[in-house]
């Protein structure tokens, strides 16, 4: 006999966890069941740091399950085999459930380059959000001395950097510069200068054609499209992720671009009472409103809150307006962060923009200990000054500055509002109020747009 459940969440990552917690918070009398395949759940953004010197093991990157059970959420370790959408039914390996509401939070899976010969050879690895797989990878890499990392997105760059910090000889290979979808070329070049060191080499604008193997099908190196062969003990592909949406597709839910589940602004699928959030759900860019293949925990958790608020009716005429495309990372103690459109992408999509960068020390006076150079680049619409993009390079506190800039972008603030921006400044905490980078960058754009001879 089927078990009756008010709300089922499939998936245990950030989107699933926030969905479950908020369901119990807003609907305390409802029975909430979270079904996930893995007994343990990882902090996705912490995965690269397992392989460096900051975390000592995969276990250090796990999310404790007790917090869910403590507030009355039933956590079921099982695999969902199918969803019968018309019958409001979920079938797992162990049980059958009937639901009132269903939230899909099935996440994403790493891309596998099946066009590359020997991509599945022994010694070729990927970066799934799976603690059992990563435990095995951690063990294998402990004896590896030369490692090739393929992919210059965030995961590839961070894993390569951490492995090099852990005394491995690493070669990072990419078909473009570092993090090109998040940063303009001048910032990407700054990263490249920082990341290359005695243990890490960067080869860009290059592709892997083949994995070289021995007679036991063990990877021994890579063949590049410039005919160069690199010998190595292990190869890690970090070439992005795809939506894990097969369950939804097989259930007959409407699918969208990039293989994700179609959702509206309230995270509703095309089937009543079924919602989708996180990496498995369709994404639209906040500025362009076009579909975009970006997967971020911050976006996933925002979508989860919207979905839960919409489960039993729309209370506010404000759904999820799209991803701000906000990123941050740290390379050699320097924070690189971005939100919105880069100058390059804005111009590529025919946005008429004005841009400016201002640089100052993040403490005042600049001679104070630990003062760090901080640069802010703003991208604004030329005609009305609305800010549509920002990039920050600086000390660790730049990670919070980009959050402030994200709010500015999401609220469609213009540079004229920023000219009057009031911020709490302190010698040990911020740049000087006379040269606060956000305000000064806005001033430079104002001058560029409106300056004229009197």
HELIX and SHEET records of a PDB file:
HELIX    1   1 UNK A   14  UNK A   26  1                                  13    
HELIX    2   2 UNK A   44  UNK A   51  5                                   8    
HELIX    3   3 UNK A   58  UNK A   61  5                                   4    
HELIX    4   4 UNK A   66  UNK A   70  1                                   5    
HELIX    5   5 UNK A   85  UNK A   87  5                                   3    
HELIX    6   6 UNK A  131  UNK A  142  1                                  12    
HELIX    7   7 UNK A  154  UNK A  165  1                                  12    
HELIX    8   8 UNK A  185  UNK A  195  1                                  11    
HELIX    9   9 UNK A  246  UNK A  250  1                                   5    
HELIX   10  10 UNK A  257  UNK A  259  5                                   3    
HELIX   11  11 UNK A  278  UNK A  280  5                                   3    
HELIX   12  12 UNK A  297  UNK A  310  1                                  14    
HELIX   13  13 UNK A  343  UNK A  348  1                                   6    
HELIX   14  14 UNK A  398  UNK A  410  1                                  13    
HELIX   15  15 UNK A  415  UNK A  419  1                                   5    
HELIX   16  16 UNK A  433  UNK A  435  5                                   3    
HELIX   17  17 UNK A  437  UNK A  450  1                                  14    
SHEET    1   A 6 UNK A  74  UNK A  77  0                                        
SHEET    2   A 6 UNK A  32  UNK A  36  1                                        
SHEET    3   A 6 UNK A   3  UNK A  10  1                                        
SHEET    4   A 6 UNK A  96  UNK A 104  1                                        
SHEET    5   A 6 UNK A  89  UNK A  92 -1                                        
SHEET    6   A 6 UNK A  80  UNK A  84 -1                                        
SHEET    1   B 5 UNK A  74  UNK A  77  0                                        
SHEET    2   B 5 UNK A  32  UNK A  36  1                                        
SHEET    3   B 5 UNK A   3  UNK A  10  1                                        
SHEET    4   B 5 UNK A  96  UNK A 104  1                                        
SHEET    5   B 5 UNK A 274  UNK A 276  1                                        
SHEET    1   C 2 UNK A  41  UNK A  42  0                                        
SHEET    2   C 2 UNK A  62  UNK A  63 -1                                        
SHEET    1   D 2 UNK A 108  UNK A 110  0                                        
SHEET    2   D 2 UNK A 241  UNK A 243 -1                                        
SHEET    1   E 5 UNK A 124  UNK A 125  0                                        
SHEET    2   E 5 UNK A 234  UNK A 237  1                                        
SHEET    3   E 5 UNK A 146  UNK A 150  1                                        
SHEET    4   E 5 UNK A 169  UNK A 173  1                                        
SHEET    5   E 5 UNK A 200  UNK A 203  1                                        
SHEET    1   F 3 UNK A 208  UNK A 213  0                                        
SHEET    2   F 3 UNK A 219  UNK A 224 -1                                        
SHEET    3   F 3 UNK A 229  UNK A 231 -1                                        
SHEET    1   G 5 UNK A 327  UNK A 331  0                                        
SHEET    2   G 5 UNK A 334  UNK A 340 -1                                        
SHEET    3   G 5 UNK A 387  UNK A 394 -1                                        
SHEET    4   G 5 UNK A 373  UNK A 381 -1                                        
SHEET    5   G 5 UNK A 353  UNK A 361 -1                                        
END                                                                             
